[in-house]
Amino acid sequence: MGAANKPAVVAENLVKRFGDFTAVDHVSFSITAGEVMGFLGPNGAGKSTIMRIFCGLLRPDAGRALVAGIDLGRDPEAVRSRIGYMSQKFSLYADLTAAENLRFFADIYRVPSSEVAERMRRAIETAGLEEHAQALVSTLATGWKQRLALGCAILHRPEILFLDEPTSGVDPLARRRFWDLIHATADEGVTVLVSTHYMDEAEYCNRIALIDRGRVVALGTPRELRRDPRIGEVLVVECDDLAGAMTVLQGAPWVREVAVFGRALHVTVVDEMRTPGRLAALLRERGLQCSRIEVAEPTLEDSFVQLVGRGPVQERPRP
């Protein structure tokens, strides 16, 4: 295996329990160096717990976690200087300026004194904080704070970056800007593992691990997850009475899921009932007329809804 394909992060049957509760249930996957891997799942699915194991903050009860080739079960301290971590909650100092926070973290990460000024300058410039460098963190908008937190997390030039729901509570424009920074970081060779519950963000990842109840229930590129054979077929339905159509369709035994998408419904059906005519006939019987019914490619949200609650999958070998 070439250096470019060498796994930067490996989970082998990871298990973590808190009393009788199993937060991580035999999780296995690997992340290639330079890859942006997304963790997508509902709150409480186990995403943060897995990340904390990789950061050496929690020890697994079973299985093995390797980061940058280091077995965290044996030497969790050895990985600290080689990773960056950004938690869900803003963890910088509100009574310091942006620049003072960067300098503080440069000291914490033991950045060589001869390089501190240049690394701070680059972090401020990359995050677009030039006009806010001397502002108290308490006065910054959430989006600016998150950019600053990312700058602090990569100040020591880590090989691997763990971002735990970094854009929670951030407006859409600021989230897009933050993802530009993530990809700029990955372009420099940094491996990124980022957890999110935003479907649109997950689309920015090279691959996604869908996490549910402590297990990996699906793993692949966004395109692969949208085409997972377990999903079934999706029909788009446009109808004046969406609520009425939804009620009728939810009662059909061959309909798996009905969800509102804007002014239309996404109706997931079993494969053999994918014909739009069958669905249109059912609605006509109930006095409902639809302007459009057609087969559509499932969205990532369709995949999420269908795959959460199903059994786990094993990672397929990658070439």
N, C-alpha and C positions, 0 to 999 in steps of 0.2 A: 504494500500500500504506500503510495507516494505521500510526501509531506502535506501536499495540498488536500488530501483526502483523509488525513489522520484525524480520528475523533478527538475533539477538545474536551467534550463532556460525555461521560458514559454512566448510565444507570443500569444496574443488573439486579432485577428482582428486589427492588428497594421496598422495605416495609418500615413504617413508623406508626407506633401506637401511643395513645395518651389514655392510660387506664384501659377501659374496655372498648374505647373508640379507635378504629383503625383509620388514620388520616391518609396514609399512603399504603396502597395494597398491591404489592408485587409489581412495581412499575419498572419497565425496561425500555430504553431507547438510547440513541447516541446522537450527538451533534457534531457535525464536521467543522473543522477550523474555518473561520470566516463566514459561517452561516448565520442567518437570522432565523431563529426558531421561536415560534409563538406558542404560548400556553393559553388555550381558550377554554373557559369553563365557568360554570355558575359559582357564586360565592360559596365558600366552604367545600369546594371540590378537592382541595389538597394542593393547589398550585403554589401557594406561599410556603407551605411546609416542605415541598420538594426543593424549592429554591434555597431555603434556609439550610437544608442538608448539604446542598452543593457549596454553600458559603462557609461550611464548617461551624454553623451556629447550632445545629442539631445533629445528634448521632443517630443513624438508622438502627432499628432493632434487628434488622436482617437485610441481607443483600449487600451490594457494594456500590459505592459512588466514587467515580474517578474524575478529577478535574485537572487538566493540563498534565495528565499522566500520574497524578498524585492520588493515592488511595486515602480518602478522607476518614475512613474508619481507623486508620493507623496513625495518620499525622495531619489532623485538620488545620493546625497552625501553619503548616508549610505552604498552604495555598493562598493565604491572606494577601501576600504582596503581589500575587499574579492575577487577582480578580478585582473587579469593581462591583459595587452593590448599591442599588437605589431602592429604598423601601416604598411602600404604599403611602406612608405618611411623610410629609415634608420634615426632614431631619436636620436642617441647617439652623444657624443661630440668628434669630430674628433681630437681635439688638446689635448685630455686626453688619457692616456693609457687604456688598457682593464681593468686592476685592478682599476684604478681611476674611471672609469665609474661605475663599480660595487659598489665601496664604495659610490659614489655620490647617486646612486639609493637606496642603503641601508639606507642612511640618509633620502631621500625623502619618502621612505616607512616606516620610523620609525622602522626599524629592531632593536631589543634590542642590545645595544653595546656589551653585553657579547656573542652574537651569530654571529656578523658580520663576524669575521675572518673565522669561520667554514663554514658559508653559502657562502662566497666568494670562499673559497677553493673548496667547492663542485661544485659550478657553473662553475668554471674554469676547474675542472676535468671532469665534465659531458660533457661540450662542447668541450673537447679536446684542450683547449687553454693554456695548461701548458707552452708551448714554446713561447707563444705570450702574456702572461699576462702583460709584461712590454713594449709591443710595442704600439706605438701611433696608435689609431684607423684609422687614415688617411692612414696608411701604410698597413692595412689588406685587403685581398681579400674579395669580397662581401660575399662569403660563410662563412668566419670567422666572419665577421661583424654580419651576421644574427644569428649565434650561440650565439654571445655575447649579442645581443639584446634579444634573448630568455632567456638567463641566467639572465639578468636584470629584465625581465618581471615576472620571477618566484622567484626572490630573497626573497620576503616577504611571500612565500608559499601561493599563492592564491588558492581558491577553484575552480575557474573557469577562464579559459584562452581564450582570444579572439585574434586570429591571422588573420590579414587582408592581404591576399596575401603575406605571409612572404617570399616566395621563388621566387618572381618575379625577373628575371634577373640573377638567380643563375644557375650555370651549373648542369647537371643531377646528377653527383656524389655527389656534395655538397647538392643538394636537397634531395637525398636519405638519406644522413647522418642527415640532419635536421629532416626528418620524423622519423628516429630512436629516436631522442631526444623527439619528440612529443609523441610517443608511450611510451617511458620511463616515461615521465611526467604523462600520463594518467594511467599507471600502478600503480602509487602512489596515485590514486584516484582523480586526477584533471580532471574536465570536460573541454573538448576542443571544441571550435567552430572555424573552420578555413575556410577561403574563398580562392578559387583558380580558375584559368582558365585552369589548366593542367589536362587533363583527367587521366593520370597515377597516379597523386597524389590523385585524388578523390577516386580511388580504395582502398587506404589505410584507408579510413574512415569506421566507423561502419555503418553509414547511410549518405545519401546525400540528401540535399534539392536543387533541381534544380530551380534556380531563373531566371525569365525573366520578364522584364518590371515591376518590383516591385512586382511580384506575385510568389508564390510557384506553379510551374506547375507540379512538380513530387516530391515525397518524399519516400524514402525507402533505403534498402541496395543496394550496387552496383549490386548484382544479381537480385534484384527485379526490378531495373530500366532497366536493360538489357532485362528483360522479360515483360516489360510493354505491355499490349495488344494493346495499341494505336500505337505501332511501326510498326506492320505489319511483313512480313517475309523478311529475308535478304539472298541473294544469292551471292556467291563469283564467280567472272568471271575472268578467266585468258585468255588473248588474245594477239596476237602479236601487233595488232593495237588498243591499249587502247583508244586512242583519237577518233578513228572512232566508236568503240563500244559504247563509252560514248555518242557520238552525236546521234546515233541511239536509244539507250535506253532512253535518256532524252525525246525523242519525243513520247514514248509509253504511252498511257493514263493510263495503269495499273501499271506504274512505279512511285513510290513516290519520290525517291531520288537516285542519282548515285554519288558515291564518290571514289576517287582513294586511295587505301591502298597499298602502295609499288608498286609491279608489277601486282596488281590485282584491280578489281573494286568491291565495295560493292554496290549491287543493292537492294534497298528496294522496295518490291512490295506489292500489296494488297493480302490478304490471299488466295483468290481463284486462283491466278496466280502464286503460289509458285513453280509450276512444272518446273524444269530446262529445260525440253524439249521444252516448249513454248518459253522460252527466246532464246534457241539455234536456234530454227526454224526462229525466227525473224532476228537473226544476219546472218544466212545462206542466207536468202532472200536478204540481202544487201551485200553478198559476203565476209562475215567475218567468219573465222573459229576460234573456241575457244578450248583450250586444256583442260580446266576444268570449269565446271559450277556445283555448288552444294550448297545445303542449309547449312547455317552456323548460329551459335548463334550470335545475335547482340552484338556488342561491346558497351561500354559506349558512345563512340563517335556517333555511330548509333543512340542510344537513345537520345542523346543531340540534334542532328540535327533534329530528328523527333518531339521531344516534345517541343522544343523552338518555340514559336509562337502559341501554342495551349492554351486552357483555363486552369485556375487554378484547383487544386484539393484540397480536404480537407484531413487533416491527418486522417488516419484510426486508430481506437482504437488499442492500443497495450496491449497484455496480461500482 
